[in-house]
Amino acid sequence: MELVERAEQAMHLKHLLAQSGARKGKVVLLDGPSGSGKTELLRQVADHAADTGCLVLRAACSRAESALPLGVLGQLLRSAPIAGERAAELDLLLRRAGEEPAAGATGDIGAPGQEAPIGTGLARVLHDIAQALLSLADDATVLVTIDDIRHADRLSLDCLLYLCRRTGSARMTAVLTDDSELPDGPAVFRTELLDQPHAARTRLAPLSEAGVAAMLAAHLDRPSAERLAPEFQAIAAGNLLLLHALLEDHLETGGVRREGYGRAVLRQLSRAEASVTAVARALAVLDTATTPERLARLSGLDGAVADAALRALRAAGLVHGTGYRHDIARQSILDRIPADERAALRVRAAELLYEQGAPAPETARLLVDAAAPAGPWSVDVLLEAAEQELIAGRAHRAAEALEAALAADHETPADRAAVESRLVQVRRLSDPATAEHHLTALTEAARAGDVGPAHTVDLVRQLLWQGRSAEARELLGKLRETELDPHGEDAALLHDTEQWIAWTHPTVARRARRPGPPAAAGAGRPPAPGRAEPWSRPTAVLAGALVGGRAHEVVDRAEQVLRDRGPSYDITWPEEPALLALGVLLCADRPDAAAWCDRLLSEGHTPYSPTWMALLSATRAEAAVRLGDLTAAVDHAQLALGHVTPNAWGVALGAPLGSLVLATTRMGHYDETESYLTRSVPKAMFETRYGLHYLHARGQFHLATGHHHAALADFLACGERMRGWGIDVPGIVPWRTSAAEAWLALGNREQAARLAYDQLGRPGTDGARARAGALRVLAVGGPVGRRPQMLAEALELFEQCGDRYEQTRVLADLSEAYHQLGDNRRARTQARRARHLVGLCGAAPLNEALLSFLDEGDDTSGSPVPSPESALLTGSERRVAALAVGGYTNREIAVKLFITPSTVEQHLTRVYRKLGVRCRKDLPVELTLSGAETVNAGGQA
């Protein structure tokens, strides 16, 4: 191995060896941390001496042989390349030394280097051995090399010290290696050795960054070596052993491996003293919670000894400050500790941190990793840590702390149930499926009366999510029968939850009560002097309005809920207020629901919850369907299904799956739709609001593929459920108008009209979407002469909703109506407008149907010729008019052209006057000729 940055030391040792030939013997103590290249330098100098005719005596010490008397001395004598009488003499002396008693009558052998306790006979033999070694230098220059002198046995050290005192006038050089940073070394021997006038200490420092680059350059190209040198230096701190392991790892995998670097770390520690190993283990356990005082106490060492051991670890390149330079070093050391010892160390460390008032998360990490019982104090620490981890956004760590708390001993079953309830809440943030196995135990505890009302309410919600409605109904009935303080928080929470259940899980709802109007929202619930759960009050108000078909009345409240929702929130049911607020906007036909979803999706949330992101993406998909943005609907629904596993969705799976089925059906991707419909769904889903979305979407697929009776059955099933559940209100699914379309497809205009009139006559049908859908059905099923007027009103209403898909269908119906009335010009105009919108929403079946309304001479793929009307308009007016014909709202036109909505209105007013039309639906479709100019210009109007 070629040594880097060691040429100066090698030349110095060779020079001393040459000088000793003139009877100027030297003793050199090569001092440096483990991995500094001492052993390799010693070997190279010894090989050089042998090549130049010197007599080389070698020995290598080890901790395992440090208790073997005369072990090192024996290695030296047996390594000498001599024979005959001299070899026999040395062997005899060695045997005599082994036969002599090592110490006086007290049996105290003393410290290394202290000669007093050695018996007279042994001292005489050691003197004879030293003289015999010196006599070897009469015939040739002698080089004595001893590696790791700190592990030499005491008798060998005494003999070596005797020898080294007499080396100055002999043809002998002795080179010994040591690491003075390590504690518990032969301090007396080292001191007496360096007190000799012909002895010197040579310090070997770790490699510099330039040295690391030079070492790497021998194995890699120069640019790679210079690029990797800083990283290698940061991890190994110039330690040659670690550097070579890192290089091997890099060549194998490009990273750092336990099999390479980790093994080298353990090899380093195997050479260290027991105190260094103890400190290394304590440091691995404490990790970031390390302080010098904790390190000493956990390792069971005196403070000074622990500090010395820590300095040794730093010098060896393993530690920087009070932490390992790479976590693989820490993990490798932990893995080497036996499991029971490791657990005990972690519990002791946790107790130490608890005594010193350390932050709860630091203490909890040790308890979690220990997976072993600790004192009663540990449960409180783990619970406190879980709450702090949640605040910090680390839900996975909070769950780990709660799992550890659950495994501990509890004074009462109620205490255990409280911990398990909190764990279920935390688990639900990331994957509700992982919380399900706790629900059975909690249900049993609730039956036994060991779960409080608030936790029982939460348990009911969890059971409903998983489709376990029978158990939820049982616990809810028991809770309803409980005598709660009418002015307390528990009663208020139960009342608010009832409202939410009536909207989302109506089969479990209490049938005797109906929600009151928003103005009296507080009158229907017991007033609480304190504050109920953060999610429950707005949830109750919004859910009550939705059940009563009064979504339009609470739009302002819904927007306030969305504005007030910050990035941090309570984890009990954090998404409910926001989801219901978005549901209000959707049921109120507000096109800005999608924008609210996008805003919430882009915000950071603490703690991060895949479940929340999944539900929000599913809502965004529904909003996209209602806007006719079918591609976006598919994208968001697939994102929703990707955030959490299918099992984790529970009964809510109907939300994203329903949007996928409906969007792909409208896009004409029927094979894809069938694949979604073959997915397994929970049976309990059909007892919830989510099942209505799925059923309605499946009915639309059947309708689009010609299975009209199957479609009608699904739509009527929706209606039967909604009526039976008491939520037959606009905004959930338009089952009446969908069933009416199925009747029309079956040729029963009378039944279709009855359903449409029934829809128009229902309370709360003030929304644009419900009225527009009913008007379209009546128009299509009625006399052709009345169709244009009814369809025009429906088109205007769908424009208010921003639903381009429905606008396209109405425009297609208008085109057909005008065609039947013989007004082919208007028929083609409406068909072209519809085809423009089809391109925006991606509804392929509608596009194919619209082709029949175009003249053979119409070029539907190229650029049409500008109309004469466009010559009357300014460029700004043409751009605004073209977008208006394309179906854009005033606000969308303003955003697209970077102007204000009022400017759009002014432009349109002038366009109407110049062209002699009354409203945008009368604008000639040829104005879209300048649409490409409009969209591409991107300038102000």
HUJO-V62853 format. One record per residue. NEAR is the number of other C-alpha atoms within 10 Angstrom. Layout:
NEAR ; NEAR
//
This chain:
6 ; 11 ; 15 ; 16 ; 19 ; 17 ; 11 ; 8 ; 16 ; 16 ; 12 ; 12 ; 20 ; 15 ; 11 ; 18 ; 26 ; 20 ; 17 ; 23 ; 18 ; 13 ; 18 ; 18 ; 26 ; 27 ; 25 ; 20 ; 21 ; 23 ; 20 ; 22 ; 24 ; 26 ; 23 ; 25 ; 21 ; 23 ; 19 ; 15 ; 21 ; 21 ; 14 ; 15 ; 20 ; 23 ; 13 ; 16 ; 19 ; 15 ; 10 ; 11 ; 11 ; 22 ; 23 ; 23 ; 21 ; 22 ; 22 ; 18 ; 19 ; 17 ; 16 ; 9 ; 14 ; 18 ; 14 ; 14 ; 17 ; 24 ; 19 ; 27 ; 24 ; 16 ; 16 ; 20 ; 20 ; 16 ; 14 ; 18 ; 10 ; 14 ; 10 ; 7 ; 9 ; 13 ; 15 ; 12 ; 14 ; 21 ; 16 ; 13 ; 17 ; 20 ; 14 ; 14 ; 22 ; 14 ; 11 ; 16 ; 14 ; 21 ; 19 ; 13 ; 9 ; 7 ; 11 ; 11 ; 17 ; 13 ; 14 ; 21 ; 23 ; 16 ; 18 ; 13 ; 17 ; 21 ; 16 ; 15 ; 16 ; 19 ; 21 ; 14 ; 19 ; 25 ; 16 ; 17 ; 25 ; 19 ; 14 ; 17 ; 20 ; 18 ; 15 ; 18 ; 21 ; 13 ; 10 ; 15 ; 25 ; 29 ; 25 ; 19 ; 24 ; 24 ; 23 ; 22 ; 26 ; 27 ; 22 ; 27 ; 22 ; 27 ; 27 ; 23 ; 23 ; 21 ; 21 ; 20 ; 20 ; 19 ; 21 ; 25 ; 17 ; 17 ; 24 ; 20 ; 14 ; 22 ; 27 ; 35 ; 31 ; 23 ; 24 ; 23 ; 26 ; 25 ; 24 ; 18 ; 20 ; 24 ; 22 ; 15 ; 17 ; 19 ; 15 ; 12 ; 21 ; 20 ; 11 ; 15 ; 23 ; 16 ; 12 ; 16 ; 11 ; 19 ; 21 ; 16 ; 17 ; 14 ; 18 ; 17 ; 18 ; 24 ; 24 ; 17 ; 19 ; 17 ; 18 ; 27 ; 24 ; 20 ; 22 ; 21 ; 16 ; 11 ; 12 ; 16 ; 10 ; 14 ; 11 ; 13 ; 20 ; 18 ; 11 ; 18 ; 23 ; 17 ; 13 ; 22 ; 22 ; 14 ; 23 ; 28 ; 25 ; 25 ; 25 ; 22 ; 20 ; 28 ; 24 ; 18 ; 22 ; 23 ; 21 ; 18 ; 18 ; 15 ; 12 ; 12 ; 9 ; 11 ; 12 ; 20 ; 19 ; 16 ; 13 ; 18 ; 27 ; 23 ; 18 ; 21 ; 23 ; 17 ; 13 ; 19 ; 20 ; 13 ; 16 ; 19 ; 18 ; 14 ; 21 ; 26 ; 21 ; 20 ; 25 ; 26 ; 22 ; 25 ; 28 ; 21 ; 28 ; 24 ; 17 ; 12 ; 18 ; 19 ; 13 ; 14 ; 12 ; 19 ; 27 ; 23 ; 17 ; 20 ; 21 ; 15 ; 16 ; 14 ; 16 ; 12 ; 18 ; 24 ; 19 ; 19 ; 27 ; 29 ; 20 ; 23 ; 27 ; 20 ; 24 ; 28 ; 28 ; 24 ; 23 ; 17 ; 11 ; 19 ; 20 ; 22 ; 18 ; 17 ; 15 ; 18 ; 24 ; 22 ; 15 ; 20 ; 22 ; 19 ; 11 ; 11 ; 13 ; 9 ; 12 ; 11 ; 12 ; 19 ; 21 ; 16 ; 21 ; 26 ; 26 ; 19 ; 26 ; 27 ; 19 ; 16 ; 21 ; 18 ; 9 ; 10 ; 10 ; 13 ; 15 ; 22 ; 21 ; 19 ; 25 ; 31 ; 19 ; 25 ; 28 ; 21 ; 16 ; 24 ; 16 ; 16 ; 16 ; 17 ; 10 ; 12 ; 10 ; 23 ; 23 ; 13 ; 21 ; 27 ; 25 ; 18 ; 23 ; 29 ; 22 ; 18 ; 20 ; 22 ; 17 ; 14 ; 17 ; 16 ; 25 ; 18 ; 21 ; 28 ; 23 ; 21 ; 29 ; 29 ; 19 ; 24 ; 26 ; 20 ; 16 ; 18 ; 15 ; 15 ; 9 ; 9 ; 13 ; 17 ; 15 ; 20 ; 24 ; 17 ; 19 ; 23 ; 23 ; 21 ; 23 ; 26 ; 20 ; 27 ; 23 ; 24 ; 24 ; 24 ; 21 ; 23 ; 19 ; 13 ; 21 ; 18 ; 10 ; 14 ; 19 ; 12 ; 13 ; 22 ; 22 ; 13 ; 19 ; 21 ; 14 ; 11 ; 14 ; 20 ; 23 ; 15 ; 22 ; 16 ; 21 ; 25 ; 21 ; 20 ; 24 ; 22 ; 21 ; 23 ; 22 ; 25 ; 25 ; 22 ; 22 ; 17 ; 20 ; 12 ; 16 ; 22 ; 18 ; 15 ; 21 ; 23 ; 13 ; 14 ; 20 ; 15 ; 9 ; 11 ; 8 ; 15 ; 12 ; 13 ; 14 ; 16 ; 21 ; 22 ; 24 ; 25 ; 25 ; 23 ; 18 ; 25 ; 22 ; 22 ; 28 ; 25 ; 21 ; 27 ; 24 ; 21 ; 25 ; 23 ; 19 ; 21 ; 20 ; 16 ; 11 ; 5 ; 11 ; 14 ; 19 ; 16 ; 17 ; 16 ; 10 ; 11 ; 17 ; 15 ; 11 ; 15 ; 18 ; 19 ; 16 ; 16 ; 9 ; 10 ; 12 ; 18 ; 17 ; 16 ; 21 ; 22 ; 21 ; 22 ; 23 ; 28 ; 27 ; 33 ; 30 ; 27 ; 23 ; 30 ; 24 ; 21 ; 23 ; 24 ; 27 ; 20 ; 17 ; 22 ; 22 ; 13 ; 16 ; 26 ; 18 ; 14 ; 20 ; 20 ; 12 ; 10 ; 15 ; 13 ; 12 ; 16 ; 17 ; 14 ; 20 ; 19 ; 19 ; 18 ; 22 ; 20 ; 25 ; 26 ; 21 ; 25 ; 30 ; 28 ; 25 ; 29 ; 25 ; 24 ; 24 ; 25 ; 26 ; 22 ; 19 ; 16 ; 26 ; 21 ; 12 ; 19 ; 21 ; 14 ; 11 ; 20 ; 16 ; 9 ; 10 ; 11 ; 16 ; 18 ; 22 ; 19 ; 22 ; 18 ; 22 ; 23 ; 22 ; 25 ; 24 ; 24 ; 28 ; 31 ; 27 ; 28 ; 33 ; 31 ; 29 ; 26 ; 24 ; 27 ; 27 ; 26 ; 22 ; 28 ; 19 ; 19 ; 28 ; 25 ; 16 ; 25 ; 28 ; 19 ; 17 ; 29 ; 20 ; 14 ; 20 ; 21 ; 16 ; 17 ; 16 ; 22 ; 25 ; 22 ; 25 ; 25 ; 24 ; 25 ; 26 ; 30 ; 29 ; 25 ; 30 ; 30 ; 30 ; 25 ; 32 ; 24 ; 27 ; 24 ; 21 ; 19 ; 15 ; 16 ; 11 ; 13 ; 22 ; 15 ; 10 ; 16 ; 18 ; 8 ; 9 ; 10 ; 20 ; 17 ; 10 ; 19 ; 23 ; 20 ; 20 ; 26 ; 26 ; 22 ; 25 ; 26 ; 25 ; 28 ; 24 ; 30 ; 28 ; 25 ; 30 ; 28 ; 26 ; 20 ; 21 ; 17 ; 13 ; 14 ; 16 ; 22 ; 17 ; 17 ; 27 ; 26 ; 17 ; 24 ; 27 ; 20 ; 18 ; 28 ; 21 ; 13 ; 20 ; 20 ; 12 ; 12 ; 21 ; 17 ; 20 ; 21 ; 23 ; 27 ; 21 ; 21 ; 23 ; 21 ; 26 ; 25 ; 27 ; 26 ; 30 ; 28 ; 31 ; 29 ; 22 ; 19 ; 17 ; 15 ; 12 ; 14 ; 20 ; 15 ; 15 ; 27 ; 24 ; 14 ; 23 ; 25 ; 17 ; 13 ; 23 ; 18 ; 11 ; 12 ; 12 ; 17 ; 17 ; 15 ; 18 ; 19 ; 26 ; 26 ; 22 ; 27 ; 27 ; 26 ; 27 ; 26 ; 26 ; 26 ; 25 ; 24 ; 20 ; 15 ; 10 ; 15 ; 12 ; 13 ; 22 ; 21 ; 13 ; 20 ; 26 ; 19 ; 17 ; 27 ; 26 ; 17 ; 23 ; 26 ; 21 ; 15 ; 24 ; 24 ; 24 ; 27 ; 25 ; 25 ; 27 ; 28 ; 20 ; 29 ; 28 ; 25 ; 23 ; 30 ; 28 ; 26 ; 24 ; 22 ; 16 ; 13 ; 13 ; 11 ; 13 ; 18 ; 12 ; 19 ; 23 ; 25 ; 22 ; 28 ; 28 ; 26 ; 23 ; 31 ; 24 ; 18 ; 25 ; 24 ; 11 ; 17 ; 24 ; 20 ; 26 ; 16 ; 15 ; 19 ; 20 ; 11 ; 12 ; 24 ; 15 ; 12 ; 18 ; 17 ; 11 ; 9 ; 6 ; 10 ; 11 ; 13 ; 6 ; 7 ; 10 ; 13 ; 11 ; 13 ; 15 ; 10 ; 15 ; 22 ; 10 ; 13 ; 17 ; 13 ; 15 ; 16 ; 19 ; 26 ; 28 ; 29 ; 29 ; 27 ; 23 ; 23 ; 25 ; 21 ; 23 ; 19 ; 18 ; 19 ; 14 ; 16 ; 22 ; 20 ; 12 ; 18 ; 20 ; 13 ; 15 ; 14 ; 16 ; 12 ; 14 ; 23 ; 15 ; 11 ; 20 ; 20 ; 16 ; 14 ; 25 ; 16 ; 11 ; 13 ; 15 ; 11 ; 14 ; 12 ; 12 ; 16 ; 17 ; 15 ; 21 ; 21 ; 23 ; 20 ; 23 ; 27 ; 18 ; 23 ; 20 ; 13 ; 14 ; 23 ; 14 ; 9 ; 12 ; 12 ; 13 ; 12 ; 22
//
